[in-house]
Amino acid sequence: MKDSRPLVAHVMYRFDTGGLENGIVNLINHMPASAYRHAVIALTEITDFRQRIQRDDVEFIALNKAPGHVLWIYPELFRLFRRLRPAIVHTRNLAALEAQVPAWLAGVKGRIHGEHGRDVGDYDGKNKKYQWIRRLYSPFVKHYIALSRDLADYLTHTIGITGHRVAQIYNGVDATRFQPANSRQPIPGSPFHGAHDWLVGTAGRMQTVKDQTNLAQAFVLAIQQAPRLRSRLRLIMVGDGPLRAASQAILDKAGMADLAWLPGERQDVPDVMRGLDCFVLPSIAEGVSNTILEAMASGLPVIATAVGGNPELVVEGESGLLVPPSNPLQLAAALIELADDPERARAMGKHGRQLVESNYSMGAMVRHYQQLYDRLFYGKMRQQPDAH
């Protein structure tokens, strides 16, 4: 029997571990199954990250596109959209924006483009070529979603998209999966178990935009500037990528390899969060960081760089501290400040959890997305069951 539920086709460059992809996973897993079917289309490849999607009615399609603008992708996507007949095509970030043209040609009624963060090589949003590309494709996009006010302002003020076509929707976080422990929990496999240890950590892909080497340098500087912390300050960096070896080399050179643990990629990030005392995000650029929200939901104080949507999430002095990007000296000062005042750090973590519960719930995120889908496809908002 034909399935009458309308289909949402989520299109991105690659479906792999990352904040953008995690947002898609959360949206599919928590949107009521009765509302929409879903398909995940990657222009390049789909990895084992697909296993995080808990529904068994999701189609996964990898097009294995070569780097750069390849003309065959247009007829390929056109034929795919004609076969799938999606109600909504929802592209994410600049690398997938070109899919809006074949979606328009295929007669897709609901065409949405999401801006999740800055592009590689355009961390300040000033790249004229990227601005021109976004303007070129804008007639084919019905509506935009920006994950932060910073990105919404970029679309309206810099690109020139009219405000009524742009919705700003924050990521939601699973506050049940990520929740505080009554006391710090041991992290499986971690060498740090001391009751007096103060564990600072980060999690995510170890690549240039995340700038984990900045954190490694700051950790070394913190102990050099405050030798009293050598007996208890410890660093945990979860994730894999090109900066993992570079970060390890910084720690090795400083003679601090025994004070840090870089286990690579892990699938138990909630357990890792519950084993930390402080979370750090040292990025050069961000949209709205899922890991910041996960850390806040876990009751951790957050030290983050003041870029992108980070200042919208971290309330300076209340739920954490903000520092300039690529500045290990100031990041080291923030590490020392919170390591020397654990009670204040714990109070910040509690405040962050309260912010998540009031402002960044999974239910609110799903509801806003579904309302937009409904408006574009049905022409109105329908009565919605609660997201699960």
TAUR-V64503 format. One record per residue. N is the residue number from 1. RES is the residue in one small letter. PSI is psi in degrees with one decimal (none if undefined). NEAR is the number of other ideal C-beta (glycine too) atoms within 12 Angstrom. D_FIRST is the distance of its C-alpha to the first C-alpha in Angstrom with 1 decimal. Layout:
n=N res=RES psi=PSI near=NEAR d_first=D_FIRST
n=N res=RES psi=PSI near=NEAR d_first=D_FIRST
This chain:
n=1 res=m psi=137.6 near=4 d_first=0.0
n=2 res=k psi=136.2 near=7 d_first=3.8
n=3 res=d psi=119.9 near=16 d_first=6.4
n=4 res=s psi=-9.2 near=11 d_first=9.0
n=5 res=r psi=134.2 near=24 d_first=11.9
n=6 res=p psi=153.2 near=29 d_first=14.5
n=7 res=l psi=135.8 near=34 d_first=15.7
n=8 res=v psi=122.8 near=42 d_first=19.4
n=9 res=a psi=111.7 near=44 d_first=20.9
n=10 res=h psi=120.9 near=48 d_first=24.1
n=11 res=v psi=126.2 near=47 d_first=26.7
n=12 res=m psi=170.6 near=42 d_first=29.9
n=13 res=y psi=-49.1 near=34 d_first=32.5
n=14 res=r psi=140.4 near=30 d_first=32.1
n=15 res=f psi=96.8 near=37 d_first=30.1
n=16 res=d psi=178.1 near=28 d_first=32.8
n=17 res=t psi=125.2 near=33 d_first=34.9
n=18 res=g psi=165.4 near=35 d_first=36.1
n=19 res=g psi=-43.1 near=42 d_first=36.0
n=20 res=l psi=-50.6 near=43 d_first=33.7
n=21 res=e psi=-35.9 near=35 d_first=31.1
n=22 res=n psi=-35.4 near=38 d_first=31.7
n=23 res=g psi=-38.5 near=42 d_first=31.0
n=24 res=i psi=-43.3 near=44 d_first=27.5
n=25 res=v psi=-48.4 near=34 d_first=26.9
n=26 res=n psi=-41.2 near=36 d_first=28.1
n=27 res=l psi=-45.7 near=44 d_first=26.1
n=28 res=i psi=-43.0 near=39 d_first=22.7
n=29 res=n psi=-30.0 near=27 d_first=23.7
n=30 res=h psi=-13.9 near=35 d_first=25.0
n=31 res=m psi=137.2 near=41 d_first=22.7
n=32 res=p psi=130.2 near=27 d_first=20.5
n=33 res=a psi=-23.1 near=22 d_first=17.0
n=34 res=s psi=-15.2 near=20 d_first=15.6
n=35 res=a psi=-53.6 near=35 d_first=17.4
n=36 res=y psi=148.7 near=38 d_first=16.4
n=37 res=r psi=165.5 near=30 d_first=14.8
n=38 res=h psi=146.4 near=42 d_first=17.6
n=39 res=a psi=139.8 near=37 d_first=18.8
n=40 res=v psi=117.5 near=41 d_first=22.4
n=41 res=i psi=117.7 near=43 d_first=24.2
n=42 res=a psi=129.7 near=37 d_first=27.8
n=43 res=l psi=-28.0 near=38 d_first=30.1
n=44 res=t psi=-88.0 near=24 d_first=32.0
n=45 res=e psi=162.2 near=23 d_first=30.8
n=46 res=i psi=125.6 near=31 d_first=28.7
n=47 res=t psi=-173.3 near=19 d_first=30.7
n=48 res=d psi=-7.5 near=15 d_first=30.2
n=49 res=f psi=-22.7 near=27 d_first=30.2
n=50 res=r psi=-24.4 near=30 d_first=26.4
n=51 res=q psi=-14.2 near=17 d_first=26.7
n=52 res=r psi=-17.7 near=29 d_first=27.7
n=53 res=i psi=124.6 near=29 d_first=24.2
n=54 res=q psi=-7.2 near=19 d_first=22.9
n=55 res=r psi=145.7 near=27 d_first=19.2
n=56 res=d psi=8.4 near=14 d_first=17.1
n=57 res=d psi=19.5 near=19 d_first=14.3
n=58 res=v psi=128.3 near=30 d_first=17.0
n=59 res=e psi=134.8 near=26 d_first=17.4
n=60 res=f psi=128.3 near=28 d_first=21.1
n=61 res=i psi=120.1 near=31 d_first=22.7
n=62 res=a psi=127.3 near=25 d_first=26.5
n=63 res=l psi=-8.7 near=31 d_first=28.1
n=64 res=n psi=42.8 near=18 d_first=31.5
n=65 res=k psi=139.7 near=28 d_first=33.5
n=66 res=a psi=159.4 near=13 d_first=37.3
n=67 res=p psi=150.3 near=12 d_first=39.6
n=68 res=g psi=-177.3 near=13 d_first=40.5
n=69 res=h psi=114.1 near=19 d_first=39.0
n=70 res=v psi=121.3 near=17 d_first=37.3
n=71 res=l psi=-32.1 near=15 d_first=36.3
n=72 res=w psi=-16.4 near=18 d_first=33.5
n=73 res=i psi=-27.1 near=30 d_first=31.5
n=74 res=y psi=-56.5 near=25 d_first=30.9
n=75 res=p psi=-32.0 near=17 d_first=29.2
n=76 res=e psi=-46.7 near=24 d_first=27.3
n=77 res=l psi=-37.7 near=36 d_first=26.0
n=78 res=f psi=-49.2 near=25 d_first=25.4
n=79 res=r psi=-38.0 near=18 d_first=23.2
n=80 res=l psi=-44.9 near=31 d_first=21.3
n=81 res=f psi=-33.0 near=35 d_first=20.8
n=82 res=r psi=-34.8 near=19 d_first=19.7
n=83 res=r psi=-45.8 near=18 d_first=17.1
n=84 res=l psi=-30.9 near=31 d_first=15.9
n=85 res=r psi=55.4 near=26 d_first=16.4
n=86 res=p psi=147.9 near=40 d_first=17.7
n=87 res=a psi=-35.9 near=34 d_first=18.8
n=88 res=i psi=133.3 near=43 d_first=21.8
n=89 res=v psi=119.6 near=49 d_first=23.8
n=90 res=h psi=100.2 near=47 d_first=26.2
n=91 res=t psi=156.3 near=46 d_first=29.1
n=92 res=r psi=126.9 near=41 d_first=31.8
n=93 res=n psi=167.1 near=39 d_first=35.5
n=94 res=l psi=-37.4 near=39 d_first=37.4
n=95 res=a psi=-20.2 near=32 d_first=36.2
n=96 res=a psi=-0.6 near=42 d_first=32.6
n=97 res=l psi=-32.3 near=37 d_first=33.7
n=98 res=e psi=-20.4 near=36 d_first=33.6
n=99 res=a psi=-13.1 near=43 d_first=29.8
n=100 res=q psi=-31.8 near=39 d_first=30.1
n=101 res=v psi=-53.8 near=31 d_first=31.3
n=102 res=p psi=-27.6 near=37 d_first=28.3
n=103 res=a psi=-41.5 near=39 d_first=26.0
n=104 res=w psi=-44.9 near=26 d_first=28.1
n=105 res=l psi=-32.7 near=21 d_first=28.1
n=106 res=a psi=-0.5 near=27 d_first=24.3
n=107 res=g psi=21.3 near=17 d_first=24.1
n=108 res=v psi=126.8 near=36 d_first=22.9
n=109 res=k psi=-44.3 near=26 d_first=23.9
n=110 res=g psi=108.8 near=35 d_first=24.7
n=111 res=r psi=113.4 near=40 d_first=27.1
n=112 res=i psi=140.5 near=41 d_first=28.9
n=113 res=h psi=130.9 near=46 d_first=31.6
n=114 res=g psi=135.3 near=45 d_first=33.0
n=115 res=e psi=113.1 near=46 d_first=36.6
n=116 res=h psi=-17.5 near=41 d_first=36.9
n=117 res=g psi=176.1 near=38 d_first=40.4
n=118 res=r psi=151.5 near=36 d_first=43.2
n=119 res=d psi=152.9 near=32 d_first=42.8
n=120 res=v psi=129.1 near=19 d_first=44.9
n=121 res=g psi=3.7 near=17 d_first=48.2
n=122 res=d psi=51.4 near=26 d_first=47.7
n=123 res=y psi=-22.7 near=26 d_first=48.4
n=124 res=d psi=1.7 near=19 d_first=50.2
n=125 res=g psi=16.7 near=29 d_first=47.9
n=126 res=k psi=2.7 near=15 d_first=50.7
n=127 res=n psi=114.0 near=21 d_first=49.5
n=128 res=k psi=-35.9 near=14 d_first=49.9
n=129 res=k psi=-45.0 near=15 d_first=47.6
n=130 res=y psi=-36.9 near=27 d_first=44.7
n=131 res=q psi=-43.5 near=24 d_first=45.5
n=132 res=w psi=-42.1 near=15 d_first=45.5
n=133 res=i psi=-43.6 near=24 d_first=42.1
n=134 res=r psi=-39.5 near=34 d_first=40.6
n=135 res=r psi=-38.2 near=20 d_first=42.2
n=136 res=l psi=-40.9 near=20 d_first=41.1
n=137 res=y psi=-10.1 near=29 d_first=37.3
n=138 res=s psi=-32.0 near=27 d_first=37.5
n=139 res=p psi=-20.0 near=17 d_first=36.7
n=140 res=f psi=-7.8 near=27 d_first=33.2
n=141 res=v psi=126.4 near=36 d_first=32.5
n=142 res=k psi=-43.2 near=33 d_first=31.4
n=143 res=h psi=149.9 near=36 d_first=32.3
n=144 res=y psi=148.4 near=40 d_first=34.1
n=145 res=i psi=125.1 near=42 d_first=34.0
n=146 res=a psi=133.5 near=40 d_first=37.2
n=147 res=l psi=-14.0 near=43 d_first=37.5
n=148 res=s psi=163.7 near=36 d_first=41.1
n=149 res=r psi=-34.6 near=25 d_first=43.6
n=150 res=d psi=-45.7 near=33 d_first=45.4
n=151 res=l psi=-34.7 near=41 d_first=42.5
n=152 res=a psi=-42.8 near=30 d_first=41.8
n=153 res=d psi=-37.6 near=22 d_first=45.5
n=154 res=y psi=-45.1 near=35 d_first=45.2
n=155 res=l psi=-42.6 near=35 d_first=42.4
n=156 res=t psi=-43.2 near=24 d_first=44.2
n=157 res=h psi=-39.9 near=18 d_first=47.8
n=158 res=t psi=-48.0 near=25 d_first=47.8
n=159 res=i psi=-32.2 near=33 d_first=44.9
n=160 res=g psi=20.6 near=20 d_first=45.2
n=161 res=i psi=134.3 near=30 d_first=41.7
n=162 res=t psi=143.7 near=15 d_first=42.0
n=163 res=g psi=-32.8 near=17 d_first=41.7
n=164 res=h psi=-11.2 near=12 d_first=38.9
n=165 res=r psi=0.9 near=25 d_first=36.6
n=166 res=v psi=123.1 near=33 d_first=37.2
n=167 res=a psi=138.5 near=31 d_first=35.9
n=168 res=q psi=116.8 near=30 d_first=37.6
n=169 res=i psi=119.4 near=36 d_first=35.4
n=170 res=y psi=150.0 near=39 d_first=36.9
n=171 res=n psi=149.0 near=48 d_first=35.1
n=172 res=g psi=156.2 near=37 d_first=34.3
n=173 res=v psi=143.1 near=42 d_first=35.4
n=174 res=d psi=95.2 near=34 d_first=34.1
n=175 res=a psi=-3.9 near=31 d_first=37.2
n=176 res=t psi=-44.7 near=19 d_first=36.1
n=177 res=r psi=-40.6 near=27 d_first=35.8
n=178 res=f psi=104.6 near=39 d_first=38.9
n=179 res=q psi=156.4 near=25 d_first=41.5
n=180 res=p psi=150.4 near=32 d_first=45.3
n=181 res=a psi=152.9 near=24 d_first=46.9
n=182 res=n psi=-34.5 near=8 d_first=49.8
n=183 res=s psi=158.8 near=12 d_first=51.9
n=184 res=r psi=130.3 near=33 d_first=51.4
n=185 res=q psi=145.8 near=23 d_first=49.3
n=186 res=p psi=137.7 near=21 d_first=50.2
n=187 res=i psi=122.8 near=30 d_first=48.0
n=188 res=p psi=126.1 near=19 d_first=47.0
n=189 res=g psi=-12.8 near=18 d_first=49.2
n=190 res=s psi=140.5 near=29 d_first=51.4
n=191 res=p psi=-2.9 near=21 d_first=55.1
n=192 res=f psi=110.6 near=29 d_first=56.0
n=193 res=h psi=-0.4 near=17 d_first=56.4
n=194 res=g psi=138.4 near=17 d_first=59.6
n=195 res=a psi=-27.8 near=13 d_first=59.7
n=196 res=h psi=-1.8 near=16 d_first=61.7
n=197 res=d psi=146.0 near=30 d_first=59.5
n=198 res=w psi=108.6 near=37 d_first=58.0
n=199 res=l psi=117.6 near=42 d_first=54.8
n=200 res=v psi=137.9 near=47 d_first=53.6
n=201 res=g psi=167.8 near=48 d_first=50.4
n=202 res=t psi=163.1 near=49 d_first=47.7
n=203 res=a psi=137.9 near=47 d_first=44.3
n=204 res=g psi=173.5 near=40 d_first=42.3
n=205 res=r psi=131.1 near=33 d_first=42.3
n=206 res=m psi=83.2 near=34 d_first=46.0
n=207 res=q psi=171.3 near=24 d_first=46.3
n=208 res=t psi=-45.4 near=23 d_first=48.7
n=209 res=v psi=-27.1 near=35 d_first=47.1
n=210 res=k psi=-20.5 near=45 d_first=47.0
n=211 res=d psi=48.0 near=39 d_first=50.7
n=212 res=q psi=-22.4 near=46 d_first=51.1
n=213 res=t psi=-29.4 near=35 d_first=54.5
n=214 res=n psi=-42.8 near=41 d_first=55.7
n=215 res=l psi=-41.5 near=48 d_first=54.9
n=216 res=a psi=-43.2 near=42 d_first=56.6
n=217 res=q psi=-41.2 near=32 d_first=59.7
n=218 res=a psi=-38.8 near=45 d_first=59.7
n=219 res=f psi=-45.3 near=48 d_first=59.6
n=220 res=v psi=-46.2 near=34 d_first=62.6
n=221 res=l psi=-39.1 near=29 d_first=64.5
n=222 res=a psi=-43.3 near=41 d_first=63.8
n=223 res=i psi=-34.5 near=32 d_first=65.4
n=224 res=q psi=-37.7 near=23 d_first=68.2
n=225 res=q psi=-26.5 near=24 d_first=69.0
n=226 res=a psi=74.5 near=24 d_first=68.6
n=227 res=p psi=-24.0 near=14 d_first=69.7
n=228 res=r psi=-23.2 near=15 d_first=69.5
n=229 res=l psi=-10.0 near=30 d_first=65.6
n=230 res=r psi=-28.8 near=23 d_first=65.8
n=231 res=s psi=-13.4 near=15 d_first=65.9
n=232 res=r psi=-18.9 near=24 d_first=62.6
n=233 res=l psi=125.6 near=38 d_first=60.6
n=234 res=r psi=151.3 near=38 d_first=57.7
n=235 res=l psi=131.3 near=49 d_first=55.0
n=236 res=i psi=123.5 near=41 d_first=51.4
n=237 res=m psi=104.3 near=47 d_first=49.4
n=238 res=v psi=130.6 near=44 d_first=45.8
n=239 res=g psi=168.0 near=32 d_first=43.9
n=240 res=d psi=162.6 near=24 d_first=44.4
n=241 res=g psi=-178.1 near=27 d_first=45.3
n=242 res=p psi=-25.1 near=19 d_first=48.4
n=243 res=l psi=-3.3 near=31 d_first=50.3
n=244 res=r psi=-50.3 near=29 d_first=50.1
n=245 res=a psi=-38.1 near=19 d_first=53.0
n=246 res=a psi=-39.8 near=25 d_first=54.9
n=247 res=s psi=-43.2 near=41 d_first=54.7
n=248 res=q psi=-39.1 near=27 d_first=55.9
n=249 res=a psi=-37.8 near=21 d_first=58.8
n=250 res=i psi=-44.2 near=29 d_first=60.0
n=251 res=l psi=-40.3 near=32 d_first=60.1
n=252 res=d psi=-45.9 near=18 d_first=61.7
n=253 res=k psi=-34.0 near=15 d_first=64.4
n=254 res=a psi=-2.0 near=25 d_first=65.2
n=255 res=g psi=30.1 near=14 d_first=65.6
n=256 res=m psi=19.4 near=30 d_first=62.8
n=257 res=a psi=-31.3 near=21 d_first=60.2
n=258 res=d psi=-9.2 near=15 d_first=60.8
n=259 res=l psi=1.1 near=32 d_first=59.9
n=260 res=a psi=158.6 near=37 d_first=56.4
n=261 res=w psi=121.1 near=34 d_first=53.2
n=262 res=l psi=84.5 near=39 d_first=50.7
n=263 res=p psi=-3.0 near=29 d_first=48.1
n=264 res=g psi=-164.4 near=22 d_first=45.5
n=265 res=e psi=139.8 near=24 d_first=41.8
n=266 res=r psi=151.5 near=26 d_first=40.7
n=267 res=q psi=-1.9 near=18 d_first=37.3
n=268 res=d psi=49.5 near=21 d_first=39.1
n=269 res=v psi=-38.1 near=36 d_first=40.2
n=270 res=p psi=-38.9 near=31 d_first=40.1
n=271 res=d psi=-37.7 near=28 d_first=42.6
n=272 res=v psi=-46.3 near=39 d_first=44.7
n=273 res=m psi=-41.4 near=44 d_first=44.8
n=274 res=r psi=-7.7 near=32 d_first=46.0
n=275 res=g psi=4.9 near=40 d_first=48.8
n=276 res=l psi=163.2 near=46 d_first=50.3
n=277 res=d psi=-20.8 near=45 d_first=52.9
n=278 res=c psi=142.5 near=49 d_first=52.1
n=279 res=f psi=140.4 near=50 d_first=49.5
n=280 res=v psi=134.5 near=50 d_first=50.4
n=281 res=l psi=104.2 near=52 d_first=48.5
n=282 res=p psi=26.9 near=51 d_first=50.9
n=283 res=s psi=155.1 near=43 d_first=48.8
n=284 res=i psi=-32.3 near=32 d_first=50.2
n=285 res=a psi=149.9 near=39 d_first=47.2
n=286 res=e psi=156.6 near=40 d_first=44.2
n=287 res=g psi=-104.7 near=44 d_first=41.4
n=288 res=v psi=116.4 near=47 d_first=40.5
n=289 res=s psi=120.9 near=46 d_first=40.9
n=290 res=n psi=-38.2 near=44 d_first=38.4
n=291 res=t psi=-33.2 near=44 d_first=41.1
n=292 res=i psi=-46.1 near=50 d_first=43.5
n=293 res=l psi=-38.4 near=48 d_first=41.1
n=294 res=e psi=-38.8 near=47 d_first=40.3
n=295 res=a psi=-43.0 near=49 d_first=44.1
n=296 res=m psi=-42.4 near=45 d_first=44.7
n=297 res=a psi=-29.0 near=42 d_first=42.0
n=298 res=s psi=2.5 near=40 d_first=43.9
n=299 res=g psi=27.5 near=40 d_first=47.1
n=300 res=l psi=141.8 near=48 d_first=48.8
n=301 res=p psi=147.8 near=48 d_first=51.3
n=302 res=v psi=128.8 near=50 d_first=50.3
n=303 res=i psi=121.8 near=49 d_first=52.6
n=304 res=a psi=155.5 near=48 d_first=50.9
n=305 res=t psi=146.1 near=41 d_first=52.1
n=306 res=a psi=67.1 near=31 d_first=52.3
n=307 res=v psi=153.8 near=38 d_first=49.8
n=308 res=g psi=-130.7 near=41 d_first=46.6
n=309 res=g psi=-0.1 near=40 d_first=44.9
n=310 res=n psi=-45.0 near=42 d_first=46.9
n=311 res=p psi=-15.6 near=28 d_first=49.5
n=312 res=e psi=-22.2 near=33 d_first=46.7
n=313 res=l psi=-45.2 near=43 d_first=45.7
n=314 res=v psi=115.6 near=41 d_first=49.0
n=315 res=v psi=110.3 near=24 d_first=51.6
n=316 res=e psi=124.5 near=21 d_first=54.9
n=317 res=g psi=-7.9 near=20 d_first=57.1
n=318 res=e psi=-48.5 near=21 d_first=54.7
n=319 res=s psi=-1.4 near=42 d_first=51.6
n=320 res=g psi=-162.4 near=42 d_first=53.1
n=321 res=l psi=145.4 near=38 d_first=55.2
n=322 res=l psi=138.3 near=34 d_first=54.6
n=323 res=v psi=159.0 near=36 d_first=56.5
n=324 res=p psi=152.8 near=25 d_first=56.9
n=325 res=p psi=154.9 near=31 d_first=54.8
n=326 res=s psi=39.0 near=26 d_first=56.6
n=327 res=n psi=82.7 near=24 d_first=59.4
n=328 res=p psi=-26.9 near=32 d_first=60.0
n=329 res=l psi=-46.9 near=20 d_first=63.2
n=330 res=q psi=-34.7 near=27 d_first=61.5
n=331 res=l psi=-39.3 near=42 d_first=58.6
n=332 res=a psi=-40.7 near=34 d_first=61.2
n=333 res=a psi=-38.6 near=22 d_first=63.0
n=334 res=a psi=-40.5 near=42 d_first=59.8
n=335 res=l psi=-45.9 near=46 d_first=59.2
n=336 res=i psi=-42.8 near=31 d_first=62.8
n=337 res=e psi=-46.6 near=27 d_first=62.5
n=338 res=l psi=-34.8 near=39 d_first=59.6
n=339 res=a psi=-31.3 near=38 d_first=60.8
n=340 res=d psi=-9.5 near=21 d_first=64.1
n=341 res=d psi=69.3 near=20 d_first=62.6
n=342 res=p psi=-33.5 near=25 d_first=59.8
n=343 res=e psi=-43.1 near=14 d_first=59.9
n=344 res=r psi=-40.4 near=22 d_first=59.2
n=345 res=a psi=-43.1 near=36 d_first=56.4
n=346 res=r psi=-38.0 near=25 d_first=54.8
n=347 res=a psi=-38.1 near=21 d_first=55.2
n=348 res=m psi=-42.0 near=35 d_first=53.4
n=349 res=g psi=-41.3 near=38 d_first=50.5
n=350 res=k psi=-40.1 near=24 d_first=50.2
n=351 res=h psi=-39.6 near=28 d_first=50.3
n=352 res=g psi=-41.2 near=42 d_first=47.5
n=353 res=r psi=-41.1 near=33 d_first=45.3
n=354 res=q psi=-38.5 near=21 d_first=46.0
n=355 res=l psi=-40.7 near=31 d_first=45.0
n=356 res=v psi=-47.1 near=41 d_first=41.6
n=357 res=e psi=-32.9 near=25 d_first=40.9
n=358 res=s psi=-29.7 near=16 d_first=41.9
n=359 res=n psi=-22.4 near=27 d_first=40.8
n=360 res=y psi=43.8 near=37 d_first=38.3
n=361 res=s psi=151.9 near=27 d_first=35.7
n=362 res=m psi=-38.8 near=37 d_first=32.2
n=363 res=g psi=-41.2 near=27 d_first=30.8
n=364 res=a psi=-42.3 near=25 d_first=32.8
n=365 res=m psi=-49.5 near=36 d_first=31.7
n=366 res=v psi=-42.3 near=34 d_first=27.9
n=367 res=r psi=-42.2 near=28 d_first=28.5
n=368 res=h psi=-41.4 near=28 d_first=30.4
n=369 res=y psi=-45.2 near=43 d_first=27.8
n=370 res=q psi=-36.2 near=37 d_first=25.0
n=371 res=q psi=-40.2 near=26 d_first=27.3
n=372 res=l psi=-43.2 near=37 d_first=27.9
n=373 res=y psi=-47.0 near=44 d_first=24.3
n=374 res=d psi=-42.9 near=27 d_first=23.6
n=375 res=r psi=-40.1 near=23 d_first=26.8
n=376 res=l psi=-34.7 near=33 d_first=26.0
n=377 res=f psi=-47.2 near=31 d_first=22.4
n=378 res=y psi=-16.2 near=21 d_first=22.6
n=379 res=g psi=4.5 near=13 d_first=26.3
n=380 res=k psi=167.5 near=13 d_first=27.1
n=381 res=m psi=134.3 near=18 d_first=26.8
n=382 res=r psi=162.3 near=20 d_first=24.4
n=383 res=q psi=126.0 near=14 d_first=25.3
n=384 res=q psi=135.6 near=24 d_first=24.4
n=385 res=p psi=158.8 near=16 d_first=24.2
n=386 res=d psi=140.4 near=17 d_first=26.6
n=387 res=a psi=147.8 near=28 d_first=25.8
n=388 res=h psi=none near=18 d_first=25.9
